[in-house]
Amino acid sequence: MLPEDDPRSFAHQAKVHCAYCDDAYKQMDSTMDFQVHENALFFPFHRAYLYFFERILCHLLEKPDFAIPFWNWDAPPGMCMPKIYTKPSSSLYDENRDECHQPPKLLNLNYGGKKVKDSEIVDFNLRWMNDQMSVETAREFLGKVIKRGNCPENGSGSIETSPHNNLHNWVGDPEATIHGEDMGHFYSAGRDPLFYAHHANVDPSSNNGEDSVSKFDRREVLFGLGGLYGVVTATGSVLAAPLTPDVFNCDMAQTPGGIKNCCPPRIGKIIHFVPPKIQQPYVRRPAAHLMNQTQIEELERGIQKLKQLDEDDPHSFSHQAKIHCAYCDYAYNQLGSITETRFEVHSNALFFPFHRAYLYFFERILRHYIGNPDFAIPFWNWDSPPGMHMPEFYNRPSSSLYDNLRDPRHDPHKLIDLNYNGKTEDHSFDVVDCNLRWMNDRMKVQSPRSFLGRVLKAGETPKPSDMGTIEQSPHNNIHDWVGTKTPHFEDMGSFYSAALDPLFYAHHTNIDRLWNIWKTLDGNPKDHTDPDWLNSSFVFYDENKNAVRIEVSDCLDTEKLGYVYQEVPLPWLLLNKIPSPNPWIRTEEPEPPIINFPQTLNSDITTMVDRPEEAGSGEEVDVVLVLEDVEYDPTTRVHFDVLVNVVDEAQDRCAAFLEFVGSFKNIPHGLHHHDKTSLRFVITEVIQGLGLERDKNLAVKIEPMVGGEGVTLGGIKIQLEPVFVPLSSSFT
């Protein structure tokens, strides 16, 4: 570190700006102050300032090709504070910044002037930049030339006036400092490392009106939080588009039970997540069925304390439950969405990291009230026979873990059905064996798209076909299995109310555990590497009631979060799906007719569907069954099963039979309307396992279990798709 009196030191370099901008010098041969703002010296002074600052950095880094980055705030990808400047551990961080303007908050290039909605800000900024850059004369753009002995007054050019000045004010901290330091005042602005990136962008704006796209080959562009939009450049490439909720503008949640206020207490300052200092051994989350009495009592005590807090306390059990409601029932828009696209953590690849972060902060809050830093939430081990019942201690009416809005038929004596269809209670098949084989099917997929779900880009909305295998089943089915027969199957059976049941947290802790296990299976499957996924973020209150922004990239490794899972057997690991004991043999029974679509699913549909001929090009392809234009009401409970090579009347079928290719299950959420989607089922392994490779058509059966009368199916087809990555053998 250089001493402060070294002219190359950061402190001295910041003072350069102070001296030239706050009247430390006089004009030569004059008593008039020398000033580089509000006149035509503005651009050349800052260009020279950056030039020598950059040369000093090159010297100290011993990298002659080093270049200062520019903060590309004149293009949508850069219209928020650059992420690399916001890490508290970084030398680029400055604590004297407006916390309300931390990424991913969109900036207003005319900040302090006209107020603009977030949904309109990008368009406004671009039009504002066009106005400021399209002036015709040097006086209008560069500013007024000041003669010796004169004082600059109202001599600023268009860019200096705005957005230059506005961005200084936008970054500076108006509450924690007296004069909006650091960036909000010229004498202190150079103390913020972001100042230099800001002025590096101001500098090329003077190059003959050179537009934003043409600067991509110059200094490295800074994209705030990776950007918020899928912006297409002149080369046709799409820039970053991570998802983040607009937590400063929370709306009433749109739930099946009507409009609900699920918003958190007003969020002001947001801090960025810093991984905890880990002291091994890691905290170990236990299997619920293996917990001792002390662990159970601690859990009960912690939940009870949260239930006793005022409802408007962000730590209260009621508020913690509302977090799930807000993120799952459209209380937030995607930040910066021009079309006010809703932020949703289900039916896409945000499902796993959101719930991991949710549980992480919930667990920290419980530790705070319990007074035990080693306390850990248990996992409901429903993927193994000892855990295939509701944990008994959640079912005691006197316990804080009890919820009276549960299906009384599914008390701790009832064996869980991991693909529960909402209708069948007592099965004719071996439920344990079926559960284990179904778990194997759900877990053996290799690609992150199949397991985690599809990565959404900003402005996109999820569809049921974007779900990963575990979210689709058993996750959704267990929600349905626990919820009671209220109008919307509260609590667990509807997303807005699910977290009101303490069992929700044990259920999702097991989901979280399965994510860990998936990455250890044969084939070494990996998480998504898409930066848009990794840079997507959520906001939670921590145990100190700080609002904390955590990114998906912070959630990938549980050991870095300070916890692991108790090791228990994985009996499903080697149990593959098997053929039905009573397969359809087409030579012995007539084929079902070919039917016309659309059809309402108020009863079973069975039809023959032609298979396309393989071209014989040698390219590896998957056979994919597609249900087209499935229209349904997302506020209703829906479940239908999809089978191949089955023509008989509805029977009690195990999901682990090869003929069973998947299900569609909707957990009630959102407001009444009609969604339309298409569903894909990869059936390559099904065809091979059943010996149907030579068949030119297949019998396809759709069996509605609940809610079919409100579902319309537009068509069924089989198509061939190139194999790029391993896909699920079921619902993808």
N, C-alpha and C positions, 0 to 999 in steps of 0.2 A: 504494500500500500504506500502510495506516495505521500510525503508530508504535505500539509495544507499550503505551505509557502512555496512549494514547487509549482512553477507556472503551468505545468502539465496536469496538476492534480484536478480531480473532479470539482472540488470546491472552488479552485481558482477559475476553472473554465466556466463555471456557473456565474462567477463574479464578472466575467467579461460582459455577459449580457446585462447584468445590473449596471455596470459602469456606463455602457453606451446608451442605456435606455432610461436611466434615472438621474440624469443631469450631473454625473461625476466629472465630466469634461466640459471645457468651454471651447467654442469655436476659435480657431487660431486667429490672433489679432482682433479678437472681439470679446465682449463681455457676455455674449449670448450663449446659452447652453447648447451643447452639441447633442442632437437627438436623431436616432435612426428610425423612429416610428413616425407615422403620419406624414410621410413624404417619400419621394422617389428613391431614398437611400435604403428603404426597407428591404427590397429584394437583394441588391448587391451586398449589403452588409451581412445578411444572414447566409448568403451563399459563401462568402469568404469565411465567415465564422465556422460553418460546417466543414469547409475545405480543410482548414487547419486542425480542427477537432478530429476529423477523420485521419489526417496524417499522423497525429499524435497516437491515435488508437492503433494504426498500422505499425508504428514504431514499437509500441509497448507489447503488442501481440506478436511481433516479428512475422507479420503477414502482409506483404506489400499489396496484396490484392483484396484486402478486407474493405468492405464498403458499408456505410451506415444504411440500414433499411429505411424505407419510407412507409409511413402509415397511410395506406391507400384509402383514406376516408371519402374520396370522391367517387368510389365504386361500391356497389352493394356488399361484396364480400368483406370490405374493410370498414363498414359503417358501425363498428363497435370497438371498444378499446382492445388493442391486441393482447391476446391471451398471455404471451410470453412476458409481458410487462406487469402481470398481476399476481405472480407467485411471490408470497411473502419472503421466501427463502432466497430470492434472486436479487442480484445487484441492480436489476432494472426496476425493482419495486420502489414505490414512494407511498408512504402511508398518508400523505397529505393529498388525497384525491377524493372526489365525491363518491362515496360508497354506493349511492343510488345509480351511478353511471358505470359500475363495473360490468364486464361482459356477462351476459350477452345483451345488455341494454343498448338499444339502437340510439345513435347520436342524432341530434338535430343540427344541421349545418348553420341554421340561423337561430341557435339557442338563445333564449332571452327575448326573441321576437315572437312571431306567430306560433301559438301552440298547435301541434299537429298530432293526430292520432298515430299510434304505432302502426296501424294497418295502412296508413297513408304516407309514412315517413320516407320510405325509399323513393317513391315517385316524387315527393316534395323535394328531397335532397338533390336528386338528379336534375330537376327543373331549375332549382336554385343555382346549382353549379353552372348550368348552361347560361343562365342570366349573367352570372358574375364573370364568366369566361368569354362571353360574346361581345364585350365592349370593344369599340373600334379604335380608340386612340390610346397612345402611350400614357397620356395624363390620366385617363380613366382607369387603366389597368395598373400601371406602376406607381402612380401617385404624382404629386406636384413636385417639381424641381425647386428646391429652396436655395436662395442665394445667401452668401456669407453675410452675417449680420441680421438675418431674418429668423423669425421663430416659426417652426412648423405649426400650422393650425388648420385643421380640416383638410389636410392634404393627402389623406390615405387613398390608395387605389382600391379597386373593387374587391380583390382577394384579401388584402389586409383587413379591410372593414369587416368582411364576412366571406368565407367562414373562419379566417385566421383568428380574429379576436374571440369569436363565439366559442371556438374549440378550446382556447385557453380557459375561458370561464367554465365550460362544460366539464373539464377535467379537474380543475381546482376544487378544493374542499371549502364550501361556504359556511359550514357549521363548526368544524373542528378548529378552524383558524380564524383570525380577525379579518384578514384582507383577501381571503380566498386562496391563500398559498397552497401549494407551490405554483402550479401552472396558472392560477387565477390572478397572479400579479407579476408584472414584468421583472421586478427586482429579484424574485425568487424562482421564476419560471425555469431557468437553466439548471436548477437543482433536481428537477424531475427528468430522469432519463428519457421519458416519453417526449419531452420537448424536442429532442433532436430528430426523432422519427417524424414528428409533426412538421417541423420545418423542412425536413428532407422532402416531404410531399409538397409543401408550399413552393420549394425551389424549382422543380420541373414544371410547375404550372405556368412559369414565365417563359417557357420555351416555345414561343410561337403558337400557343394554344394547343400544344400536343395533347391528345386525348388520353384517357385512362388506359385503354387497351395497349397503346403504343409504348407505355412505360413498363410493360411486363418483362422486357429484356434488359432493363437497367438495374438499379439497386433492387435487392430482394424485396418483394412486396410483403407487407404485414397484413394478414387476414385476421381480423378480430374474431377470436374463438373459432377460427376456421371458416368464418362467414356464416350467414344465416339463410342464404338463398342459393338455389341452383342456377347460378348466373352463367350464361353461355358467352364465351369470348369470341373474338373474331376468328379464332382457329377452330371453333366449334366445340372446344372442350368445356366440360361442366365443372364449375368451381364448387367448393365445399358447401354442404347444406345440412349441418347437424340440427337436431331438434332440441328445443328448450322451452319450458312453459313461461308465459308472461305472468309471473306471480304477483306483479304489482297491479294487475288488473284482473282480479278474480271475479267471475260471474256466478250467478246462482247455478247450481248443478242441475242438469237435466236428467232426472231419474225416473224409473218406471213408477215410483210412488209420488211423482209430481216434482215441482220445483223445490229444491232444498238448498239451504245455505250451508255449504261445506267449506267455506273459505276460512283460511287461518286468520289469527289476529294480524293486524296490519303489519306487513313486512317493511322495514326501513332499510337499515344497513345489512348487506349480505356479505359474509366473509367466505373465503374460499377454503375448501376442505384441505386439511393438512393431515396426512396419515399419522396415526398414533405411534408413539415410541413403544416399540414392542419389547416386552420382557418375557422371555420364555420361562416356563412352558406356556404355550398358548392357552387361552381360555378354551375349554372343550365343551361344545354343545352336546347335551346328553340325549339319548333316545328316551322318549316319554315313558315307555313301559319299563325302563330300567332305572328310573329316578328313585332316590331314597326319600324318606319322609322330610328331611331337612330341606332338600331341594324343592320339594313340592310346596312346603310351607313358605319358603322364600318367594316363590312365584306367586302364590296366593296373596302374600302380604304386599308385594310390589303392585300387582294389579289393583288390589283394594285401595292402596294409597292414590293411585292415578284416578280411580273412580270417585274419590272423595274431593278431588281438586275442583275449583270453580270451572265451569264449562268453557269459559273464555280463556283459561290458562292453556298455553300451547302444549303443556305436558299432560293435560287431563286425558283420561281414557276416551272421553267423547271426542276431543279434538284429534287425538291420534287416529281414531276411526274415520274422522272426516278427511284425513289425508288421502285415504284410499278412494273415498267418494269423489274428492276434487280431481284427482288424477285419472279417474276411471269413468266419470260421468260428465265430462265436458265442462268443467268449471274454468279451465284455462284454455286460452288460445295458444297456438305456437307463436313464440315471440317473433315479431316482424312479419307475420303472415299478411300479405296484402289482401287475401280473401278471407281473413279471420278463420283459418283452418284450426280445428280443435286439436288440442294435445291429448294423446291417448296412449296409455302404457300397456294395453292389452292388444292381442292380435298382431304383434310385431316383435322385433328383436329387442325392444326396451323392456319386455316383460321380466326377464331374469334380472338384469342389473337394477331396475327400479325397485323390485321387491327386496333384493339384497340390501340396498341402501336403506330402504324403509325399515327393515328389521334391525339393521345395524344401529340406527339412531334410537329406535324404540328400545332396544336392549340397553343402550347407554343410559337412557332415561330411567329405566327400571333399576339399573345398578345404583344410580344416584339416590333413589328413594329407599332402596333396600339397604344401602350402605355396604354392599359387598362388591368390590371391583372385579371379582372373578365369577359373578353370577352370569349364567348363560341361559338363553331361551331353549327349551327342549324341542326336539323334532318328533313329529308324529310319524313313526316308522311304518307307514301303511304299505310299503313295498316288500315287507317281509312278514311271514305268518304271525310272529308274536305281536306285531303292531297292527294287524288287520282288523282291529276293533277300535271304537272310540276310546281314548284313554279314560279309565274309570274315574280318576280324580277331577276330570272336567265335568262330571255328571252329578256332582253333589249339590243339591239346591242351596245349601248353606255356604257354599264356596264362592269366592269372587270370580272363579273360572267358569261358573255355570251360566248358561243362557237358556231361557225358557223358549226361545224361538228356534227350536231344533225339532227335527222329525222324531217323534217319540218311538217310532218303529225301529230307529237306528241307534238305540242305546248301546252301552258297552258290550251287551251280549250278542249283538248282531254282527255277523261277518260282513265286512265292507265289500262292495263290488266296484272295482276300479274303473269299469266302463258302465257304471250305473246309467240306465236309460230312462229313469224317472217313472217307470211303470212296473217292471218285474221285481218282486220282492224275494221269492223263494225259487231258487234255481234247481234244475234237474242235474246239472253237471257239477263237477268238482270246482268250487269257486276259488279255492286257494291255488290249485294248479292253473286255472284259467288266468287268475290275477298275475301269477308269476310269468307265464308265457306272454301275456300282454305287456308287462313291464319290459321284458326282453325286446319285444318288437318296438316299443317306444324309445328305448335307450340305445339300440344298436346302430342308429343312423350315424353317418360320418360327417356330413357337411354341416357347417354352422347354420345355413339356411334351413335345413331340415329340423335341426334340434332347437336352435334359439329363435328361429323365425326370420322373416325378411327385414332387412334394414330399410327403414323409411327415410325419405329425404324431406326437407322442409317443404311445406305446402301439400304433402301427400297425406291421405287418410288411410288407415289400415282397413283391410278386409279379412274375413274369416280365413281365407286361403293363405294369409300371411303368417298365421300361427305356426309355431314349432310343435313337434310331436307331444311333448310333455304338457304344454299349456292346453292343447286341445283335449287330451286325455292322458292321464287321469285327473289333471288339475281341475278342469271344469266339472267333471263328473262328481268329484268329492265335494265341491261347493254345493252342487245340486243334492247330493246324498245327505248332507248335514242340514240344509235349510228345511224349514217346516212349510206346511201348506197354508201360508198366508197368501194374500192376493198376489204378491210378487216374490214369494218364497224366501222372505227375510228369515233370519239375518244372513246366513252364509250363502243362500241361494240367489242373492242379488248383489251386484258389485257395490252399489252405494252403501249397503248396510253390512256387508260381509265382515268388516273389521270390528263391528260391535260385538262379535263373538270372540272371546279369548282363544278359542280353538283355531281361529284363522291364522294366528301367528305360528302355532305349532305345525299347521298344515303347510304354510309357506316356508317354514324353516326346513322342512323335508324337501320341498321343491328346490330350495337353495343348495341343499346337500347333494341332490342328484346332478346339479350343474357341475359341482366339483367332481363327482364320480365319473360323469361322461367324459371328462378330459383325461381320465386315466385308462380308459378302455382300449382294447386292441384297435390298432389303426391310428392311435394318437390323435384323435380329433382336436381341432383348434377352434378358438373363438373367432368371430369376425375380426378382420383387420381394417375394415373401412373406417377412415378418419371421421366420417360423418356420424358413425355409431359411437366411436370412442370419445368424441367431443360433445356428444349430447349430454344434457345435464338435468338435474332435479334440485329442488331446494327443500330442506328439512330444518326443523328446530333441533338443536342439540341439547344436552343435559343442562347447559348454562343458559338456555333460551336464546342462543345466537341463531340467526338464520344462516344456514350453511349451504353453499352450492357445491354439489358433488357431481363429478363427471363419470360417465360409464367407465372410462379408463382407470378410475380410482377403485372400481368395484370388481376387478377381474381376479384378484388373488386374495382369498380369505385370510391367509397367513399375514399378509400386509395389513389387514384390518384387525388382526390380533386374535383370531379364533380358528379352531379346527373342529372336526366332528368326531364324536365317539365312533370307533370302528365296530361295525356289526356285520353279520353275514349278509351276502348278496345271493340268495338262493335262486334268483331269476337269471343269473348270469349266463347259464348254459342251456336254458330251456327255450327252444325255438317254438314257433307256431307249428301246428300239426293239422293234417286234413280232418275234416268232419268224419265221424264214424259212419255216416249215412250219405255218401256223396251222390249227386245226381249223375246218372248214366244215360246219356241222350238216346242211346239205342234201345233203351227199355221204356222210356217215357216220352210223350210228345213234347215238342218244343213250344215254349210260350209264344204268343203272337207278337208281331211288331206293332207297336202302338204309336199314335200321333201325339204330338206335344203342342202346347203346354198342358200339363196335368196338375191338378191339386192333390196334395198328399193326404187326402182324408181316408185313404186305404192303401194297401200294398200295391206297388207297381212292379210288374215283372215283364221284361221284354228281351228280345234278342237284339244284339247290337253288333254290327259288322266290324271286323278288324281290318285295318288297311294292310295291304301287302308290303312286306319289307322290300326295299329296292335292291338289295343284294350288293350294295356298294362297299360293304365291309365296314362301314361306320357303325360303331356301337350305339344302339338306341334303346330307349325305355318304352315300354307299352304303358300308356297313361289313359285312365278312365276319367272322363270329364263330365261333370254335371253342369249344364249351362243354365245361366239366368235363374239361379235359385233366389226367389223373392220371399221375404219374410219380415216380420215385425220384430226388431231387436228388443223391445220391451217385454216380449213373451218368452215363455219357456218352450224350447223346441229341442227335440231329439229324434233323429232318424238314422238308421243303420244302412250301410251299403254292402251288398254281397255279390259275389260272382259264382256262377255254376250252381245256383240254388233256385229251385222252381216251386218247392212245396209251400204249403201254408205256413204262416208265421209260427215259428217254434222258439223254444228257449235255447238261444245260441250263445256259445262261448265266443268272446272276442278274440280268443287265441286260435280259433280255427282258421286255416288258410283262406277259406271262402269269405271270411269276414275281412273286407278290405279297409273299413273305417267307419266313422260316424260323423255326423254333424250335430253339435250340441251348442245351443245358445243360452248363455246365462243372462237373465234380464238386465238391461242397462239402457241408459239414454231415454229420450222421449219417443212417444208413439210416432212412427213413420215406417216406410217400407224401404228396406235395403235390398239391393240386388247384387249377387256375387256369383262367381263360378268356382267350383270345387274340383281339385285334381287329386287323383289317387294313383300312385305308381303301382302297377300290378304285374310288373315283369316277373318277380319272384313267385307271385301267386300262380301265374300261368305255368311256370316251370315246376313248381311244387305239386300242382294238380295234374300235370301231364297234358296240358291243353295246347302245346306249342303248334300242333297241326290244325287246330280248329280255326275256321274262317270267321266264325262269329261266336259270341259268348252270351250266355244268359246272365242278365243283370237284374238284381232285385233291390228295390228301395222299400225298407220297412219303417214307416213312421211309428214312433212310440208315444210321444207327447207333442201336441201343438201342430200336428201335420195339417189340420184343416186350415191353418193360416199360411201354409207354404205352397208356393207354385213353382213347379219345375219346368224350365223352358225346353230342355232337351238332354239327351245322353249321347255321347260319342266316344269312340276310342281313337286315339291318335298316337303317332310315333314321335318321340322327341330325342334329339341327340343327348348322349350322356356326357356332361361336362364335369360334374362332380357327383359323388355318391349321393343318391336321394333316398328319402324314406320309402319303405315299402308300403306305406299307408298314407294317411292324410297329410298332404304337404301344401 
